Structure formats: C-alpha cells, structure tokens
Amino acid sequence: MKLFYVLLDTFKMKGLCYMSLFLLTHPYNMSAQFSYKAPRTYIAKYTDVVPTIDGIANEASWESVAFSDYFIDIEGLKQPKFKTQMKMLWDKDYIYIFAQLEEPHVWGTLKKRDTIIFHNNDFEIFIDPDGDAHNYYEFEFNTLNTLWDLFITRPYRDGAITINDYNATNIKSAVHVSGTLNDPSDVDKGWSIEIAMPLSAFKTSYFENINLSDTFWRINFSRVNWDFQLDNGTYQRRTNEKGEHLPEYNWVWSPQGVVAMHQPETWGYVYFTEEMEDQSFSIPEDEHIKWYLFELHNALKNKIIDIEKVGRQKEILNKTITPQFDSHKTGYNIWVESPFTKKTIIINQHGKIMVK
C-alpha cells in the first residue's frame, strides 16, 4: 500500500518533472547569456522565545517578523483565487513555520498519518538542507492536522526511492480554523497552521550538530486546493460527468515553472540569521552556476543537446565558464571551476550537486 502512495505522488507531478524551468521558457541557445529566473528568498530570524504551537501565532516573536510574498500558481503565471502566506522563525532546536490560508470552505476528511494527504486541501513543505537536490524531505498537512512525512532520495525524474516510513520524531503542529470545519452551511475565513520542525529530523548522523546561523537551505511551500462537491452534505473532491476528479490547483511560494514540486533546483532560498535588524540576502554567485548545470543535465536527459554542446562557453553574471564533461563506467559528471570562489561544482548523471 505504501508503494501505491508513492506511485500516486509520482502521478501528481503530471509527468512534467523531467523538464527544467529554463528549457520550458527559453529556446535552447548555447551562446546566449544565461538568464535563469531566480527563485524567491526569505530571511528567517532567530527567536529567544519558544512559540506556543496552537495554530494562531499571536506571540510578539511572530508579530515581529514579516510574512512571505503571496503564493502564486506553481507555473508562476496565474494569481490564485485564494491568498496564502507563510513566515518563519528558528532557534537551536527547531524551525518554526506559520502559514495563513484563505479558504471560504474549510474541510478535511483524512485522519490517518501517512495517507495521501494531498487528496484533501493541504499545506506542504519541501526541504533540501544541503542544496544538492538529493535526500530531501516532504511534509503535508491537512485541515485536520493529519501529517504525511516522507524522505526522498532524489527527484522522480532521476529515479527516486521514496521512504514513506520516515517519521519526523518530535515534530509539533496545530491547526486553527477561522470559521467552522466541515460545515457547508456557512462561509469561512480560512485556516492557519503552525509547525515546530525539529532540527534533529534532518540529522545525517548521530553526532551531527546542526547550526543554522548564517546558512541557507533550499525550501519550498505548496498548497493543494480542490474544487469540491457535496455528497449527502459531506465535502468531496469535485468530479466530472465521467466520475473523474477535476485537476487540483497548485499554489506555491517560489514558482516551479512546471506542475512539478519535485524539482529542488527551483525551490526558494531561506536564509537563517541571528540578527534582529532587517537585512538583505543575495543568492550566492555559485548558485547561478548550479542552475546552469541543471539545465545541461536535464537537456542531456531529454536529448535536447548532445555531449559535444556541454563544453561550450557560457556567460554567467559577467563571468565566462567552460563546463567539462567526464564519462565513467557508471555515468558522467559535468563540472565547472567557479570563477567566483574557485570551487569545483559538479553535477552527476543522477542530478546530484557536489562542491569540492
């Protein structure tokens, strides 16, 4: 049954995860100036006061930090019909997330952990701590505060193994409904969710100590929303005349460019700071190189280019890079020596980023 969940999650991506955002929005031109659309950024501030996880987030620590930009349609083109925003805090033990979702009909039916939560309206979190596009985490919550947490070894386009038995031990969450739950007789304002995500859930070894200060993680947030119908007074996903469910809406914080959340290179950047004053965060130059390496990797996989074109020079942020292609018995590496940091940035045949 758990394999069944994983397969359905794959189908949710509409089969489009194989294409990069750049390839869908630009003709492939090896001599052109690189112009990948930068993901969104958010600055998460440190808190000395542990929030009460009640779904309301009315403490001074929450009120002192800004909401994110409003979510947008996953492809980045349409404005959703209902507003969604999030905000974040952190301390030495937890990342705190609060999301506010406008919704005139708040409903939910799924109560068992690790069921297919996106079959209800839900709020989803995707986290890649080291930004290598592999070994990332997904968390889904519905209005009943039912959780689906899973660990994914790599994107589905690159042959994912999904570990549905993963549990984020000590995670805390609470939902607050501004209105009534599962009552079609009135109009609601919406719902909010507050989450304390334990840093221990992201440890890769027993003795690892995760220090977020002055670091960034690749993170995105998604909201799945369904048109509904009432069956004997009970909310259900709307179907057509053939009994097929209508497509869901996918609204996200940082647009993906395609209907595919499992594309970590287009997730946003969350920068963690201990500074209380407002500050700015600029995406590091080497990240732009990584985006281009993903473009090359996806173009090769989809046979849009051949190996000979990988090594053509490319201008990124007014610097010229020359990617190198190395073939080996189990696949290939594409690598670049960064003109910004002198580090070697590599992407392998499975789409994993490595920095030496």
C-alpha positions in Angstrom: 0.0 0.0 0.0 2.8 2.4 0.7 4.2 1.8 -2.7 0.8 2.7 -4.0 1.1 6.1 -2.2 4.4 6.7 -3.8 3.2 6.0 -7.3 0.2 8.3 -6.8 2.6 11.0 -5.7 4.5 10.5 -8.9 1.3 10.8 -10.9 0.6 14.1 -9.1 3.6 15.6 -10.9 1.7 15.2 -14.3 4.8 13.7 -15.8 6.4 17.1 -16.3 9.2 16.9 -13.8 11.7 15.9 -16.5 11.8 19.4 -17.9 13.7 22.3 -16.3 12.1 25.7 -15.9 14.7 27.2 -18.2 14.1 24.7 -21.0 10.4 25.4 -21.0 10.6 29.1 -21.1 13.6 29.7 -23.3 14.8 28.4 -26.7 18.0 26.4 -26.1 20.9 28.6 -27.2 24.4 27.6 -26.0 25.8 31.0 -26.9 23.2 33.1 -25.2 23.6 35.0 -21.9 22.4 32.7 -19.2 19.0 34.0 -17.8 17.6 31.5 -15.4 14.8 33.0 -13.3 16.0 33.3 -9.7 13.8 31.6 -7.0 12.3 33.6 -4.2 14.2 34.3 -0.9 13.1 34.6 2.7 15.1 35.6 5.8 14.2 33.6 8.9 15.1 35.3 12.2 16.3 33.7 15.4 13.9 33.7 18.4 14.8 33.5 22.1 11.2 32.8 23.0 9.7 29.4 22.1 6.3 29.9 20.4 3.2 28.1 21.7 2.2 25.8 18.9 -1.5 26.5 18.7 -2.0 27.5 15.1 -2.6 31.1 16.0 0.9 32.7 16.1 0.0 35.7 18.2 3.2 36.0 20.2 5.4 39.0 19.9 8.1 37.0 18.2 5.8 36.1 15.4 4.4 39.6 15.1 7.9 41.0 14.7 8.7 39.0 11.5 7.4 39.6 8.0 5.1 37.4 6.0 6.4 36.0 2.7 5.2 37.1 -0.6 1.8 35.8 -1.5 1.9 32.3 -3.1 1.5 32.1 -6.8 0.4 29.4 -9.2 3.0 26.7 -9.5 3.9 27.6 -13.1 4.4 31.3 -12.0 1.9 32.7 -14.4 -1.5 33.0 -12.6 -2.7 34.6 -9.4 -4.5 32.0 -7.1 -8.1 32.7 -6.2 -7.3 32.4 -2.5 -4.4 34.1 -0.7 -1.6 32.2 1.1 1.4 33.4 3.0 3.9 32.0 5.4 6.5 33.2 7.9 9.4 31.5 9.7 11.5 31.7 12.9 14.2 29.4 14.3 16.2 28.5 17.4 18.8 26.0 18.2 16.3 23.1 18.3 13.5 23.9 15.8 12.5 25.7 12.7 9.1 27.3 13.2 6.7 27.8 10.3 3.3 29.6 10.3 1.1 29.6 7.3 -2.2 31.5 6.7 -4.6 30.2 4.1 -7.6 32.0 2.8 -10.4 29.5 2.2 -14.2 30.0 2.2 -14.9 26.3 2.8 -12.6 24.7 5.2 -12.9 20.9 5.0 -10.9 17.7 5.5 -11.6 14.0 5.7 -8.2 12.2 6.1 -7.3 11.3 9.7 -4.6 8.6 9.4 -1.0 9.6 9.3 0.9 8.9 6.1 -2.2 8.6 3.9 -2.3 10.6 0.7 -2.9 14.0 2.3 -3.0 15.9 -1.0 -6.3 14.2 -1.7 -7.6 16.9 0.7 -6.8 20.6 0.6 -3.4 20.7 2.2 -0.2 22.7 3.1 3.1 21.2 2.0 6.7 21.8 2.9 9.8 20.6 0.9 13.2 20.9 2.4 16.7 20.2 1.0 19.1 21.2 3.8 22.4 20.9 1.8 21.0 22.0 -1.6 22.3 19.0 -3.5 18.9 18.2 -5.0 19.0 14.8 -3.4 18.0 13.4 0.0 15.2 15.8 0.7 12.1 15.9 2.9 8.4 16.4 2.2 5.7 17.2 4.8 2.0 17.5 4.1 -0.7 18.7 6.5 -4.5 18.9 6.0 -7.0 20.9 8.0 -7.4 18.1 10.5 -3.7 18.4 11.2 -3.0 15.0 9.7 0.6 14.6 8.6 2.3 12.8 5.8 6.1 12.9 6.2 8.5 11.2 3.8 12.1 11.2 2.8 13.0 11.1 -0.9 16.4 10.1 -2.1 16.3 12.0 -5.4 13.8 13.6 -7.7 11.4 11.2 -9.6 12.9 12.3 -12.9 16.2 10.8 -11.7 14.8 7.5 -10.3 13.7 8.3 -6.8 13.4 5.9 -3.9 10.7 7.3 -1.6 10.9 6.3 2.1 7.4 6.5 3.3 8.3 5.0 6.7 10.3 8.1 7.6 9.0 9.8 10.7 10.0 13.3 11.8 10.2 12.5 15.5 9.2 15.3 17.9 7.5 17.4 15.2 4.7 19.6 16.6 1.9 21.2 14.7 -1.5 22.7 15.3 -4.3 24.0 13.0 -6.7 26.9 13.7 -9.8 27.3 11.7 -11.3 30.8 11.3 -14.8 29.6 10.8 -16.2 26.1 11.0 -14.7 22.8 9.9 -16.7 20.6 7.5 -19.8 22.8 7.7 -21.1 23.7 4.3 -23.9 25.9 5.7 -21.6 28.9 6.2 -18.7 30.8 4.7 -15.3 30.6 6.4 -12.4 33.0 6.5 -9.7 30.3 6.2 -7.3 28.2 8.3 -3.8 28.6 9.6 -1.2 26.1 10.6 1.8 26.4 13.0 4.6 23.9 12.9 7.7 23.3 15.0 10.1 21.3 12.8 12.9 19.7 14.9 16.4 20.1 13.6 17.0 16.6 14.8 14.8 15.3 12.0 17.4 16.4 9.5 20.5 14.9 11.1 22.5 12.7 8.8 24.5 11.1 11.7 24.0 10.6 15.4 26.6 13.1 16.4 25.8 15.8 13.9 25.1 19.3 15.3 23.0 21.4 13.0 23.8 25.1 13.4 21.6 27.2 11.1 23.2 30.6 11.8 24.3 32.4 8.7 23.4 29.5 6.4 20.7 28.9 3.8 18.5 25.9 3.0 16.6 25.2 -0.2 12.9 25.2 0.8 9.6 25.5 -0.9 6.0 25.6 0.2 3.0 24.3 -1.7 -0.8 24.5 -1.2 -3.0 22.0 -3.0 -6.6 23.1 -3.4 -9.5 21.3 -4.9 -12.9 22.3 -6.3 -15.5 20.5 -4.1 -18.9 19.0 -4.2 -21.3 17.9 -1.5 -22.3 14.2 -1.3 -25.0 13.9 1.3 -23.8 17.0 3.0 -20.1 15.8 3.0 -17.3 17.6 1.2 -15.7 15.6 -1.6 -13.4 16.5 -4.5 -15.5 17.5 -7.5 -15.8 15.1 -10.3 -16.9 15.5 -14.0 -19.6 13.7 -15.8 -17.4 10.6 -16.1 -16.7 10.5 -12.4 -13.1 11.7 -12.8 -11.7 14.1 -10.2 -11.1 17.6 -11.6 -7.5 18.7 -11.6 -6.2 20.3 -8.4 -4.8 23.8 -8.0 -1.2 24.0 -7.0 -0.1 27.3 -5.4 3.4 27.7 -4.2 5.7 30.2 -2.5 8.5 30.1 -5.1 7.2 29.2 -8.6 8.5 26.0 -10.2 7.8 26.9 -13.8 6.1 23.5 -14.4 3.5 21.4 -12.5 6.1 19.5 -10.5 7.2 20.1 -6.9 9.9 17.5 -7.1 12.4 19.8 -8.8 14.6 21.1 -6.0 16.7 23.4 -8.1 13.8 25.8 -8.4 12.8 25.8 -4.7 13.3 29.0 -2.8 16.2 30.1 -0.5 15.7 30.5 3.2 18.5 32.3 5.0 18.8 31.9 8.7 20.1 34.8 10.7 20.6 35.7 14.4 20.5 39.4 13.5 17.3 41.1 14.8 17.5 44.0 12.5 16.1 43.8 9.0 18.7 42.8 6.4 19.0 41.6 2.9 20.2 38.3 1.4 21.7 37.8 -2.0 21.8 34.4 -3.6 25.5 33.4 -3.9 27.0 33.5 -7.3 27.9 29.8 -7.3 24.2 29.0 -7.1 23.8 30.5 -10.6 26.3 28.0 -11.9 24.4 25.2 -10.3 21.2 26.3 -12.1 23.1 26.1 -15.4 24.4 22.7 -14.6 20.9 21.5 -14.0 19.9 23.0 -17.4 22.7 20.9 -19.0 21.8 17.8 -17.1 18.1 18.0 -18.0 18.9 18.8 -21.6 21.1 15.8 -21.9 18.5 13.5 -20.3 15.8 14.8 -22.6 18.1 14.5 -25.7 17.8 18.2 -26.4 21.6 18.6 -26.7 24.4 16.1 -27.3 27.6 15.8 -25.3 29.6 18.0 -27.6 27.5 21.0 -26.7 28.0 20.6 -23.0 31.5 22.1 -23.2 30.6 25.4 -24.9 31.4 28.5 -23.0 28.6 30.3 -21.1 28.5 33.7 -19.6 27.1 33.9 -16.0 27.0 37.1 -14.1 29.5 38.6 -16.5 31.9 35.7 -16.0 32.7 33.1 -18.6 32.6 29.4 -17.6 33.5 26.3 -19.6 31.8 23.2 -18.4 33.7 19.9 -18.6 32.2 16.5 -19.3 33.7 13.4 -17.8 32.3 10.0 -18.7 32.9 7.0 -16.4 31.7 3.4 -16.1 28.5 4.3 -14.1 27.6 7.5 -15.8 29.0 11.0 -16.1 29.9 14.2 -14.3 29.6 17.7 -15.6 31.8 20.2 -13.7 32.9 23.8 -13.6 35.6 25.6 -11.7 33.8 28.6 -10.3 35.3 32.0 -11.3 33.7 33.4 -8.1 35.0 31.0 -5.4 37.5 28.7 -7.3 35.5 25.7 -6.0 34.7 22.9 -8.3 30.9 22.4 -8.8 29.8 19.1 -10.1 26.5 17.5 -11.2 26.4 13.8 -11.8 24.2 11.6 -14.0 21.6 11.4 -11.3 21.3 15.2 -11.0 23.1 15.4 -7.7 25.2 18.6 -7.0 28.6 18.2 -5.3 31.0 21.0 -4.4 34.7 20.4 -3.9 
